[in-house]
Amino acid sequence: MKELDLLKKDWQKNNDSFEQISEKEIYKMIHKQSSSIVKWILIISILEFSLGIILNIILSFTKVEEKNTEFIKGLGIYGYYQAFTIVLYAVIICFIIQFYLMYRTVATTDSTKLLMKNILKTRKTVQNYILFNLITLAAFFITITTFGLKSALLHKTLENGKHLVDISNTIYIISFLVIIAITAVVIGIIWLFYRLLYGILLRRLHANYKELKKIDL
């Protein structure tokens, strides 16, 4: 943004006859910066998705994946897990496609109003992308740990198929609250990561939007 600040200072020193030219120069710089920011959002989302795929491929050659599969099958929710995974990947791919289309749109925009509109749309889409990832991760974590904990508690109450003791509702409630607390901490850490990763880019986009708004007045 330093180049933009210097250009604005020069613009303020110019005569009124050069106002239109200066506005165009500022617009070009903001347009170039905005296009670059959206491109980086696209690149980061692709790298993030690719990293997840690569990690899954690596784990598939280890016993970790086998144990995880056996654990989920033991909970009786393996079919739901597969459906969840397919939907998750499909939605993320849709977001990446949206980022690509927005990059193409921003890169070819030649109107101040349209650029402002596309910047707002891009910021909203990125926020929705982050929100989707956090919600799905929280839902997955809570579901798996809840089913796993319930299975473990029930297993402890049985011996050779015989029912030994009853588990009070208090234990279930406390266990669920602990799961919620752990989930909140994990999601909070991931949110901070997203805030660092995408937050800087979104703040720069917002700054560009405010500069465009001044030009459009």
N, C-alpha and C positions, 0 to 999 in steps of 0.2 A: 504493500500500500504506500510505500515511500515515494515511488514514482508518481502515483496519483496525487499525493499531497503537494509535491513540487509543481506538478502541472496545474493544480488548482491555484497555487500562489501566483504562478505566471499569468493565469487567466484573470485573476483579480487585478493585476497590474495593467492588463491590456485595455485598449480603448473599446468603446461599445461596438465599433465597426468590426471588431474581431471576435465578438461574443459567440456568433454562430459557429465559427471555425473551432473555437476553443471547446465548445460543447461537444462537437463531433469528435475531437481528439480525446476528451475525457470519456465519452461513450465508448470509443474504440478500445481504450485501455481497460475499462470496466468489463466490456464484453469479452475481451481476451482473458482477463483474470477469471471471470465467471465460467467461461468455457473450460479453462484449465482445472478449476476446482471441481466441476461436475465430472470431468474426465478422471480425476483422482478418486472421487467417490465410486465411480464405476470400477476402476482398477482395484481399489481396496476390497470392494464387495466380491469381486471375482477371486482375488487372492484368499479371502476369508473362506469362500465356498470351496475353493480348490484345496485349501489346507485341511478342511474337514474330510473331503473325499480321500486325500492322500493318507490321512491318519487312519481312516477306516480300512483302507487297503492294507496298510502296514499291520494293523491289529488283526486283520483276517488271517495272517500268517503266524499268529501267536496263539497261545492257549487262552489268552485273555478274552478274545472274541468267543471262543468255544464255551468258556465258563459263563460269560454274560448271556449267551444264547440259552444255555441249559437253565440258568437262573430265571430268565424271563419265561421260558417254557414251563418251568416248575410253578410259576405264579399263575399260569393259565391265561396269559394275556399276550402270547407271542403273535397271534394274528393281528391284534390291535396295534402292537408295536410295529409290525411291518407296514400296516396301513398308515400309521402315524409318520413313519419315516418317508414313505412315498409322497404323502401330502406335504410334509415339511420341505423336501427337496424341490417339489413342484412349485411351491409358493416362493421359495428363495430364488429359483430360476426366473419366475415371473417378475420379481423385484429387480433382478439384474437386467432383464430385458427392458424394464421401465427406465432404469438408469441409463442404459445405452441410448434409448429413444430420446430421453431428455438431453443427453449430451449432444446428439445430432441436432436436436431442436435449438438448443442454446447456441451451438456453434454456427448455425445458419440464420439466427435471428437478426434482423436489421431494423428493428423498431424498439424504442425505449420502453414503451408500454408492454410489448410482448416479452421483452427480456425480463422486466420486473415480474410479470405474471409467471414466467417459467422459473424464475428464481424461487418464488414463493411455492410453486408446485413441487420443485425439487426438494426444498427443505421439508415440506410436508411428507413427501414420499420417504425420505430418509428417516424422519421421525417415526413414521408408521413401520418401516422396516426394523428399526431398533426395538420398537414396542412389540412387534410380532415375535422377534427372536427371544426377548425377555419373557413374554407370557408363555410361549410354547416350551421354553426351557424350564420355567417354573412348574408348569403343569406336568411335564414329563418327570421331573425330579420328585415332585410330591406324590405322583401316582406310583412310581416304581418303589420309592422308599416306604410308602404306606402299605402297599401290597406285600412288600418284603418283610416289613416289621410285623404285620398281622400274621403272615405265614410262620414267622419265627416264634411268635408268642403262642400261637395255636399248637405248634410242634412241641413246645415245652410242656403243654398241658396234657399231652397224650403220651402214653407209653404202651407199646404193643397193641395199639388200636384202642386202648381203654382211656376213658376220660378221667383225668386225675383231679384237676382243680379248675375253678372258674376264674376268669380274668375280669376284674372289676372294670366298670366304665371309666373310673378315674385313671387307671393305667393307660387305657386307650386315649383318653383326652390329653393326658400329659405327654404321651408319646407323639400324638399328632401336633401338639403345640411346639414340641422340640423340633419336629420335622419342618414346621412352618418357619421357626426361628433360623434354622440352618439354611433353609431355602432363601430366606430374606438376605442373609449374609452373602451367600453365593451370588445371588442375582445383583446385590448391591455392588459387589466387586466387578462383575461383568458390566454393569451399567457405567461404572467409573471408567472402565476400559473403553467402552463405546463413546463415552463423553470425551475422552482424550483423543480417540481415533477420528471420530466423525465431528465432534464438537468444534474443533478448530476450523474445519472446513465450513461448517454451517455458520459459524460466527463471521467468517470472511464473506460468505454469500450474503448474510444479513447486512454487513457493512456496505457491500456493493449495492444492495437494494436501496439503502438509505441515500447513497450518493446519486443513484439514478432518479430517486424521488425528487431530489433537489433540482436536477436538470429538467425534470418533467413539469415542474411548477411554472 
